[in-house]
């Protein structure tokens, strides 16, 4: 199959069907030759921040001269965004070649009575084959949904596991308490493999520490008092990270590093710090220096997470409760310095009225523009506009077409900042708009 045919086939696989049993995916990986065994895998799970931590780690390893693969989800525009090597997404022909081999294996499995892999499971197989054939040394790998039963958890011996911020999301699959969700995420912890985690929520930390102890995994927490903010701009945060790690002799060392994280949201301070701790867990001899790590963090770019795409224009894919809280926190800081306007959309299976109410209670926008995204999960722009009018006195305009909404929001922001938020679908659509504008 060529690239177009491969993508069409994959997109016909439902994204939100029930997962297969891990044994089914394991059979696919086994028939592919267990490609993950030829790489040093860094495995990352969590509710928010997974992709950002992966991006920071990929940037650090690439900057240090390591051939590095990056497997993340979802994609925003092209499916090949999920597979990067040294910071560049793979070429379409490489993807198509790997898919063709995986499709052959899937057909053989079905003939032998196995189930067809789900959407993410198949892409995981394609990714492993790509990274093996491209001879990556390190693979930075983000889980899909959860951790314990995630397809990526079939990797037996990662060199470190990382657990980012954990909060309430996907409760229908992972549990209805933060402790249950943390337990599912902590399922990626492996026997004797160090684990780096966000320790700012005591209930979550208790679950992670218990799992780490049971698996004899050295635990390296990040706490809020480890970071000292030096200054902020509309594009970055300067801070000092004070942390401890075990050197190559096993002796605990204290270190302090100045970092500029190229985002205006404080949650990226946390994510970049987790990446530093993970690097020190896998590189206790500090062959990659503090200066190299700090330089790579400053150069990291990650799509749709408080990403500045034009002067004064920020895209953020926040779409769950914790993400929205962080979005509000950032916006309320910015609005103390300048006017802020909003371009918003959300999909039907999210609590969009609750999101809108919380945003409007805390943030004060000079104007609001709404549009619609999500295909079968669409919420009409007019319906979103009516919800906004219940909670804000700012003028609200609605456009069904995303490109038209974006141009109107740009024209109306004046000298202030425009935040575009509510859905990764919106971010993807806006990325397409930006590409069209630059042609």
C-alpha positions as CSV (number, residue, x, y, z in Angstrom):
1,X,0.0,0.0,0.0
2,X,1.1,3.6,-0.6
3,X,0.8,6.3,2.1
4,X,-2.7,7.5,1.2
5,X,-4.1,3.9,1.1
6,X,-2.4,3.1,4.4
7,X,-3.9,6.1,6.2
8,X,-7.3,5.4,4.7
9,X,-7.2,1.9,6.1
10,X,-6.1,3.0,9.5
11,X,-8.7,5.8,9.8
12,X,-11.4,3.1,9.1
13,X,-10.4,1.4,12.4
14,X,-12.6,2.9,15.2
15,X,-10.5,5.0,17.6
16,X,-12.7,4.5,20.6
17,X,-13.5,0.8,20.5
18,X,-12.7,-1.6,23.3
19,X,-9.1,-2.6,23.5
20,X,-8.0,-6.1,22.8
21,X,-6.4,-8.2,25.4
22,X,-2.7,-7.5,25.8
23,X,-2.0,-11.0,24.6
24,X,-3.4,-10.1,21.2
25,X,-1.1,-7.1,20.8
26,X,1.8,-9.1,22.1
27,X,1.3,-11.7,19.4
28,X,1.5,-8.9,16.8
29,X,4.8,-7.6,18.3
30,X,6.1,-11.1,18.6
31,X,5.4,-11.8,14.9
32,X,7.2,-8.5,14.1
33,X,10.3,-9.8,15.9
34,X,10.0,-7.9,19.2
35,X,11.6,-4.8,17.7
36,X,11.4,-2.9,21.0
37,X,14.2,-5.1,22.4
38,X,16.7,-3.4,20.2
39,X,16.2,0.1,21.8
40,X,16.6,1.9,25.1
41,X,13.0,2.8,25.9
42,X,11.9,5.7,28.1
43,X,8.2,5.1,28.9
44,X,6.0,8.0,29.9
45,X,2.4,7.9,31.3
46,X,0.1,10.4,33.0
47,X,-3.0,12.5,32.5
48,X,-1.5,15.8,31.3
49,X,2.0,16.6,30.2
50,X,3.0,13.2,28.7
51,X,3.7,14.6,25.2
52,X,5.6,17.6,26.5
53,X,7.8,15.5,28.7
54,X,8.5,13.2,25.8
55,X,9.3,16.2,23.6
56,X,11.8,17.6,26.1
57,X,13.5,14.2,26.5
58,X,13.7,13.7,22.7
59,X,15.2,17.2,22.4
60,X,17.8,16.5,25.1
61,X,18.8,13.1,23.7
62,X,19.0,14.4,20.1
63,X,21.0,17.4,21.2
64,X,23.4,15.1,22.9
65,X,24.0,13.2,19.6
66,X,21.9,10.2,20.3
67,X,19.7,8.8,17.5
68,X,16.3,9.2,19.1
69,X,12.8,8.0,18.2
70,X,9.7,9.7,19.6
71,X,6.3,8.0,19.7
72,X,3.4,10.2,20.8
73,X,-0.3,10.7,20.2
74,X,-2.6,12.1,19.0
75,X,-1.5,13.7,15.7
76,X,-2.9,17.1,14.9
77,X,-2.7,17.2,11.1
78,X,-0.7,14.2,9.7
79,X,-0.5,10.7,11.1
80,X,3.2,10.8,10.6
81,X,3.5,13.4,13.4
82,X,3.3,10.4,15.8
83,X,6.6,9.1,14.7
84,X,9.7,11.3,14.9
85,X,13.4,10.6,14.6
86,X,15.8,13.3,15.9
87,X,12.9,15.8,16.1
88,X,11.7,15.2,12.5
89,X,8.6,13.3,11.6
90,X,9.2,10.3,9.4
91,X,8.7,10.5,5.7
92,X,5.5,9.1,4.3
93,X,7.2,6.4,2.3
94,X,8.9,5.1,5.5
95,X,5.5,5.0,7.2
96,X,3.9,3.2,4.3
97,X,6.7,0.6,4.1
98,X,6.3,-0.2,7.8
99,X,2.5,-0.3,7.6
100,X,2.7,-2.8,4.7
101,X,4.7,-5.2,6.8
102,X,2.4,-4.8,9.9
103,X,-0.7,-5.3,7.7
104,X,0.8,-8.5,6.4
105,X,1.3,-9.7,10.0
106,X,-2.3,-8.6,10.9
107,X,-3.7,-10.6,8.0
108,X,-1.8,-13.7,9.2
109,X,-3.1,-13.2,12.7
110,X,-6.7,-12.9,11.6
111,X,-6.3,-16.1,9.5
112,X,-5.0,-17.8,12.7
113,X,-8.0,-16.7,14.8
114,X,-6.7,-13.5,16.5
115,X,-8.5,-10.2,16.7
116,X,-7.7,-7.3,14.4
117,X,-5.6,-4.7,16.4
118,X,-7.4,-1.6,17.5
119,X,-6.4,1.8,16.1
120,X,-3.7,2.6,18.6
121,X,-2.4,-0.9,18.8
122,X,-1.8,-1.0,15.1
123,X,0.0,2.3,15.1
124,X,2.2,1.1,18.0
125,X,3.3,-1.8,15.9
126,X,4.0,0.4,12.9
127,X,6.0,2.7,15.2
128,X,8.2,0.0,16.6
129,X,9.0,-1.3,13.1
130,X,9.9,2.2,11.9
131,X,12.2,2.9,14.9
132,X,13.9,-0.5,14.5
133,X,14.5,-0.1,10.8
134,X,15.8,3.4,11.4
135,X,18.2,2.1,14.0
136,X,17.3,4.5,16.8
137,X,19.3,4.0,20.0
138,X,16.7,5.6,22.3
139,X,12.9,5.5,22.0
140,X,10.9,8.0,24.0
141,X,7.5,6.5,24.2
142,X,4.1,8.0,25.4
143,X,1.3,5.7,26.5
144,X,-2.0,6.0,24.8
145,X,-4.9,5.7,27.4
146,X,-4.0,4.5,30.9
147,X,-0.8,2.5,31.5
148,X,-1.3,-0.9,33.0
149,X,-3.3,-2.3,30.0
150,X,-1.9,0.1,27.4
151,X,-0.3,-1.5,24.3
152,X,2.9,0.3,25.0
153,X,3.2,-1.5,28.4
154,X,4.3,-4.7,26.5
155,X,7.8,-3.2,26.5
156,X,9.5,-5.4,29.1
157,X,12.6,-3.5,30.2
158,X,12.5,0.3,29.8
159,X,15.5,2.2,31.2
160,X,13.2,4.6,33.1
161,X,9.5,5.2,33.6
162,X,8.0,8.7,34.0
163,X,4.6,9.5,35.5
164,X,3.4,13.1,34.8
165,X,0.5,15.0,36.4
166,X,-2.3,12.6,37.2
167,X,-5.9,13.8,37.6
168,X,-9.5,12.9,36.7
169,X,-9.9,12.0,33.0
170,X,-11.3,9.1,31.0
171,X,-13.0,7.8,34.2
172,X,-15.2,5.4,32.1
173,X,-12.0,3.5,31.5
174,X,-9.6,4.2,34.3
175,X,-11.7,4.6,37.5
176,X,-13.7,7.3,39.2
177,X,-11.2,8.3,41.9
178,X,-7.7,9.8,41.4
179,X,-6.2,6.9,43.4
180,X,-7.7,4.4,40.9
181,X,-6.5,6.4,37.9
182,X,-3.0,6.7,39.5
183,X,-2.9,2.9,40.0
184,X,-3.7,2.3,36.4
185,X,-1.0,4.8,35.3
186,X,1.5,3.4,37.7
187,X,1.1,0.0,36.0
188,X,4.0,1.0,33.7
189,X,6.4,0.8,36.7
190,X,8.7,-2.2,36.1
191,X,10.8,-4.4,38.4
192,X,14.0,-2.6,39.3
193,X,13.5,0.2,36.8
194,X,13.8,3.8,38.2
195,X,10.6,5.8,38.1
196,X,10.4,9.6,38.0
197,X,7.0,11.1,39.0
198,X,5.1,14.3,39.8
199,X,4.8,14.2,43.6
200,X,2.7,17.3,44.1
201,X,-0.6,15.5,44.9
202,X,-0.2,13.4,48.1
203,X,-3.0,10.9,47.2
204,X,-1.3,10.2,43.9
205,X,2.2,10.0,45.4
206,X,1.1,7.4,47.9
207,X,-0.1,5.1,45.1
208,X,3.0,5.6,43.1
209,X,5.4,5.0,46.0
210,X,3.5,1.8,47.0
211,X,3.8,0.4,43.4
212,X,7.5,1.5,43.2
213,X,8.3,-0.2,46.5
214,X,6.6,-3.4,45.4
215,X,8.7,-3.5,42.3
216,X,12.0,-2.4,43.9
217,X,12.0,0.7,41.6
218,X,14.0,3.7,42.8
219,X,11.6,6.6,42.9
220,X,12.6,10.2,42.0
221,X,9.8,12.7,42.8
222,X,9.3,16.3,41.6
223,X,7.9,18.7,44.2
224,X,6.9,22.3,43.7
225,X,9.5,23.6,46.1
226,X,12.3,22.2,43.8
227,X,11.7,25.0,41.3
228,X,12.4,28.7,41.9
229,X,10.9,31.1,39.3
230,X,13.3,33.9,38.3
231,X,11.2,35.7,35.8
232,X,8.5,35.4,33.1
233,X,7.7,36.8,29.7
234,X,4.8,36.2,27.3
235,X,6.9,33.4,25.7
236,X,9.0,31.8,28.4
237,X,9.8,31.2,32.1
238,X,13.3,31.3,33.7
239,X,13.7,29.2,36.8
240,X,16.2,27.3,39.0
241,X,15.7,23.6,39.4
242,X,17.2,22.2,42.6
243,X,17.2,18.4,42.6
244,X,18.9,15.3,43.9
245,X,20.0,12.2,42.0
246,X,22.2,9.1,42.4
247,X,25.5,9.2,40.7
248,X,27.2,6.3,38.9
249,X,28.5,5.0,42.3
250,X,25.0,5.1,43.8
251,X,25.8,8.1,46.0
252,X,23.2,10.8,46.3
253,X,24.2,14.1,44.8
254,X,22.6,17.6,45.0
255,X,22.5,19.7,41.8
256,X,21.1,23.1,40.7
257,X,20.3,24.0,37.1
258,X,19.1,27.3,35.5
259,X,16.5,26.6,32.9
260,X,14.6,28.7,30.4
261,X,11.4,26.8,29.3
262,X,10.1,28.3,26.1
263,X,6.4,28.5,27.1
264,X,4.4,30.9,29.2
265,X,2.5,28.2,31.2
266,X,3.9,27.1,34.5
267,X,3.0,23.4,33.9
268,X,5.8,23.3,31.3
269,X,8.2,24.2,34.2
270,X,7.0,20.9,35.8
271,X,7.2,18.9,32.6
272,X,10.8,20.1,31.8
273,X,11.8,19.3,35.4
274,X,10.5,15.8,35.1
275,X,12.6,15.4,31.9
276,X,15.7,16.6,33.8
277,X,15.1,14.0,36.5
278,X,14.5,11.3,34.0
279,X,17.8,12.1,32.2
280,X,19.7,12.0,35.5
281,X,18.1,8.6,36.2
282,X,19.5,7.2,32.9
283,X,22.7,9.2,32.9
284,X,24.0,9.3,36.4
285,X,27.5,9.9,35.2
286,X,26.3,13.2,33.7
287,X,27.8,12.5,30.3
288,X,25.1,14.9,29.1
289,X,25.9,18.1,30.9
290,X,23.5,20.5,32.7
291,X,24.4,23.0,30.0
292,X,23.4,20.6,27.2
293,X,20.2,19.7,28.9
294,X,19.2,23.4,29.5
295,X,20.0,24.3,25.9
296,X,17.9,21.5,24.6
297,X,14.9,22.4,26.8
298,X,15.1,26.0,25.6
299,X,15.0,24.8,22.0
300,X,12.1,22.4,22.5
301,X,9.0,23.0,20.5
302,X,5.8,21.0,21.1
303,X,2.6,21.5,19.2
304,X,-0.6,22.8,20.8
305,X,0.6,23.0,24.4
306,X,0.7,26.8,25.2
307,X,2.4,27.1,21.8
308,X,3.1,30.5,20.4
309,X,2.4,30.3,16.7
310,X,2.2,34.0,15.8
311,X,3.2,37.0,17.8
312,X,0.6,37.2,20.6
313,X,-1.3,34.1,19.4
314,X,-1.2,30.9,21.6
315,X,-2.6,27.5,20.9
316,X,-3.5,25.2,23.8
317,X,-5.1,21.8,23.6
318,X,-6.4,21.7,27.2
319,X,-9.6,19.7,27.2
320,X,-9.9,18.1,30.7
321,X,-10.4,19.5,34.1
322,X,-6.8,19.7,35.1
323,X,-5.8,21.1,31.8
324,X,-8.5,23.8,31.9
325,X,-7.3,24.8,35.4
326,X,-3.8,25.3,34.1
327,X,-5.1,27.2,31.1
328,X,-7.1,29.5,33.4
329,X,-4.0,30.0,35.6
330,X,-1.9,31.2,32.6
331,X,-4.6,33.4,31.1
332,X,-5.3,35.2,34.4
333,X,-1.6,36.0,34.8
334,X,-1.4,37.4,31.3
335,X,-4.6,39.5,31.6
336,X,-2.9,41.5,34.4
337,X,-0.6,42.9,31.7
338,X,-2.8,43.1,28.5
339,X,-6.1,42.4,27.0
340,X,-6.9,38.8,26.2
341,X,-9.4,37.4,23.7
342,X,-10.4,33.7,23.2
343,X,-11.1,31.4,20.3
344,X,-12.8,28.3,21.6
345,X,-14.3,25.0,20.5
346,X,-15.0,21.7,22.1
347,X,-16.5,18.3,21.2
348,X,-19.7,16.7,22.5
349,X,-18.2,14.1,24.8
350,X,-16.5,16.7,26.9
351,X,-18.1,18.7,29.7
352,X,-18.0,21.8,27.6
353,X,-20.5,23.9,29.6
354,X,-18.6,23.2,32.8
355,X,-15.3,24.2,31.0
356,X,-16.9,27.4,29.7
357,X,-18.3,28.3,33.1
358,X,-15.0,27.8,34.8
359,X,-13.1,29.8,32.2
360,X,-15.5,32.7,32.3
361,X,-15.6,32.8,36.2
362,X,-11.9,33.3,36.4
363,X,-10.7,34.9,33.1
364,X,-12.0,38.1,31.6
365,X,-11.9,38.3,27.8
366,X,-12.3,41.4,25.7
367,X,-14.1,39.2,23.1
368,X,-14.9,35.5,22.5
369,X,-15.0,33.7,19.1
370,X,-16.4,30.2,18.9
371,X,-16.3,27.6,16.1
372,X,-17.0,23.9,15.7
373,X,-14.8,20.9,15.3
374,X,-14.8,17.1,15.8
375,X,-16.8,15.6,12.9
376,X,-19.4,13.2,14.5
377,X,-18.6,14.7,17.9
378,X,-19.3,18.2,16.8
379,X,-21.0,20.8,19.0
380,X,-22.5,23.5,16.7
381,X,-20.8,26.9,17.0
382,X,-24.1,28.6,17.8
383,X,-24.7,26.3,20.7
384,X,-21.3,27.0,22.2
385,X,-22.0,30.7,21.7
386,X,-25.2,30.5,23.7
387,X,-23.4,28.8,26.6
388,X,-20.7,31.5,26.6
389,X,-23.4,34.3,26.7
390,X,-24.7,32.8,29.9
391,X,-21.4,33.3,31.7
392,X,-19.7,36.3,30.1
393,X,-20.6,39.9,29.2
394,X,-17.9,39.9,26.5
395,X,-19.1,40.0,22.9
396,X,-19.4,36.5,21.5
397,X,-19.4,35.7,17.8
398,X,-19.9,32.3,16.2
399,X,-18.5,30.9,12.9
400,X,-19.0,27.3,11.7
401,X,-15.9,27.5,9.6
402,X,-12.7,27.3,11.6
403,X,-10.6,29.3,9.1
404,X,-13.2,32.1,9.1
405,X,-13.3,32.1,12.9
406,X,-9.5,32.3,13.2
407,X,-9.3,35.2,10.8
408,X,-12.1,37.0,12.7
409,X,-10.4,36.3,16.1
410,X,-7.0,37.6,14.7
411,X,-8.6,40.8,13.4
412,X,-10.4,41.4,16.7
413,X,-7.6,40.9,19.1
414,X,-6.0,44.3,18.6
415,X,-2.8,44.7,20.6
416,X,-3.8,42.0,23.1
417,X,-3.2,38.3,23.1
418,X,-5.3,35.6,21.5
419,X,-5.7,32.2,23.2
420,X,-7.1,29.4,21.1
421,X,-8.3,26.5,23.4
422,X,-10.8,23.8,24.2
423,X,-9.8,20.9,22.0
424,X,-6.9,19.3,20.3
425,X,-9.2,19.0,17.3
426,X,-9.3,22.8,17.2
427,X,-5.5,22.9,17.5
428,X,-5.2,20.6,14.5
429,X,-7.6,22.6,12.4
430,X,-5.7,25.8,13.2
431,X,-2.4,24.2,12.3
432,X,-3.9,23.5,8.9
433,X,-5.1,27.1,8.7
434,X,-1.6,28.4,9.6
435,X,0.0,26.2,6.9
436,X,-2.4,27.6,4.3
437,X,-1.7,31.2,5.4
438,X,2.1,30.6,4.9
439,X,1.8,29.1,1.4
